[in-house]
Amino acid sequence: MTHPMPADNAVGGQPVIDVLVVDDDPVVRFGLKMMLSGAPDLRVVAEASDGAEAVELTRRHRPDVVLMDIRMPGTDGLTATETLRGESSAPQVIVFTTFDADAHVLRALRAGAAGFLLKDTPPDELVVAIRHAAQGRPVLSPEVTRRLIARVAESGQDGRQHTARRRLDVLADRERTVAVEIGAGRTNAEIAARHHLGLTTVKTHVSAILTKLDLNNRVQVALLVQEAGLVPPD
């Protein structure tokens, strides 16, 4: 499991977040670079036009966050995301797409992407999302998480349910309860309130869940819970 690393430089006491922009359209790359240049704590260190170049430039520049398009000629963004997230010093990856319920997005999230943004995301929301990703926080609202896991349910189980349940068997009872709540898209504070637990206790359970399941983030936990058929209560 990888952890976010602080940037070496700082502006006004805040670490500078190095960003790699990946898109096959040079106009899109230019627009993103212009949007991000308005935030003093964000720095675009490089641009890539396909997945292979993204992997090469990531290894060279070590960005904190990669803004990754999915559909590109040559090596696509999915393959690049899987490669990057499998490395020891993996950056956080935000999938940048025109589709909000695409099966490819689910594959990227399973690979460990921090989340996804639509290409019409307003600049201020894009900046906030990159900051969240750099901190290791998922770039998905609870509503989006629910839509995604519903998409998993619609896609059929084809043997995945049994595998997912076996993976969840490594969790202690309380950890399993917290995992199911994560599957509902609930925050740590909401989980704490529902089960009369301290916030620190919930955070400890979440860390244990990620470690035991060898996952990168809460989104992967939510998808695994859904694949296991453990539909959380409302």
N, C-alpha and C positions, 0 to 999 in steps of 0.2 A: 504494500500500500504506500502511495506517495503522499507527501505533505507539501503544502505551499511554502515557498522559501521567500524571505524578504529580499527586495531589490537592494543592490549595493549603494545606490545614490538616494538622496532624499531631497524633497522640496518642501520648505516650511515645516520640517519635522516629520513629514510623511514620506514613506518610501516611494520611489518612482517605479511604476509598473511597466516593464518592457513588454511590448505587444508585437506579435507577428501577424500580418494580415494575409490571408490566403484566399484568392478568388481568380478565376481565369479571365474575368473581365477587367481590363485596366481602368475603365471608368469607375467601376465599383470600388476598386482598390484606392483610387485617388479620392473618391468621396469619403470613404471610411477614414483615410489618413487625415483629411481635412477636418472631419468631425472630431476625431480623437485629439487633434492638435490643440483644441480649445481647452483641454483639461491639463493643468500643470503637472499632475502626478502621473500622466500617461505618456509613453514614448514609443512610437512605432519604430522598431529597430530594423525591420526588413519587410519586404513584400514577396509573396510567392504566387506563381500562376498555376501550379498544380501540386498534387500531393507529394510527389517525389522531391520537388524543390522545397516544399514545406519541411520535410524531414531533414533535408540537407541544411537548410538555413536555421532550423531549430537547434541542431547540433552545433552549429557555428556560433549563433548569437545567444543561445540559452534564454529565450524569452520566458516571462512568467505566465503569459496567457497567449494562446493561439486562437485567432478568430478564423474558423475553418468553414469554407464553402463545401458542400457535399458533391454536387455534380460538376465535375471538371474532366476535360479530356486527359488521357493518360492515366496516371495514378489518381484515383478519386479521393475525396476527403475522408471517406469511411476507412479505407485502407491506411491512409496516413494517420488517422486518429488512433487506430488499433496499434500501429507501429509505435507512435509516440508514447501512448499510455503504457506500453509494455516495457519502456526503458526505465532505468533506475532513477534518473533525474527528470521525470516526466513533467512537462508543463501542464497547466490547466488548459483544457480545450473547450471552446464554446462553438457549437455547430451553428452556422449562419445559413439560413435556408429560406426559401419562399413557401415551404410547406410546413404546416404546424401539426400534422398528424401522419407524417410519412413514415413508412416502415423502416426506411433508412435511418431516420432519426433515432428510432428505438435501438437499432444496432449500434449506433454511435454511443448512446447512453449506456448500453450494456458493456461497451468497451471502456467506459470510464470517463466519458465527456462530462464536463461540469453541468451541461445543460444546452439549451438552444435558444436562439433568437430569430425572429423573422426579419427579413431584409428591410421591412418598413418600420422597424423599431425606431422611435424618436431618439435623437442624439443623446439627450440627458439620460434616458433609460439605458442606452447602450453603455455609456460611461459607468453608470452605477453597476450594471451587470458585470463588466470587466473587473471592477473593484471587488465585487463579491466573489467572483471566480478566483481572483488572486489570493483571497483569504481562505479559499477552500470551501466556500459556501455554494450550494447548488443554485444554478440560474434557472429556476423553475418555480412558479407559484404553485400553491396547493391545488388550484383549479386545473392548471396545466398537467400536474402530476396525475390527477384523477383521470383526465382525458387520455393520457398516455397509457395508464395501466388498464383502462377500459379497452383500449385498442389491443392490448395484449390478450385480454380475455376473449375478444372477438376473433382473434387469429387462430384459435384452436390450441389444444394442449400437446398433441402428438408426442406423448411420452415425457414432455418437459415437466409436467406436474409431479410425477414420481421423483424425478431428479431433483427438482427444487425442494420438495419436502424432505428428502434425505439430507440435503445441504443444511436446511434449517434445523434439523435434529441435533446439530452440535450446540445449539443455543440452550442456555438455562431457561427455566420457565419465564422469569421476569424479562429476560432479554428477548424471548420470543414474543411476549406481549408488546414490548416496545417496538419490535420489528413490524408487527401487524399494524400498529398505530402509524408508523412511518409509511406503511403501505396505503394508509388513508390520506397521506399528504399532510399529516398534522405536525405542527412545530414542537420543539422540545417543551416550550411553555404549556402548550395545550395537552401534551402527554402527561406532564407533571400534574396538571390540574385534574385531569380525568382519573388518574390513578393515585392521587394523594401522595405524590413523590416530590422530593426536592429537585430543583432544576439541576443541581450538580450531580445528583444520582442518575437522572435521565441521561445527562451527557456522558457519564461513565458507562452506562449501558450501551449507548450508541457507539462509543469507541470500541467496546468489547465486541459488539455485533460486527462492525467493519473489520476488525482484526480476525475474528473467528471465521468469517465468511470470505476473507481475503478480497474485500470490495473497497472501492475508492470513495464512494459517496452514498448519500441517502437515496438518490434516484435509483441506483442499482439495487438497493435493499427493497424499495417499493416494487420494482419490476419482479424481483425474485418472489416476494410475497404473493403477488398477483398470479405468477406462474404456478405457485403452489396451490392456488385455489383458496387461499385464506382471505376471503373478502371481509374487510373490517366492518364493524358495526357503525352505524351513523351516530 
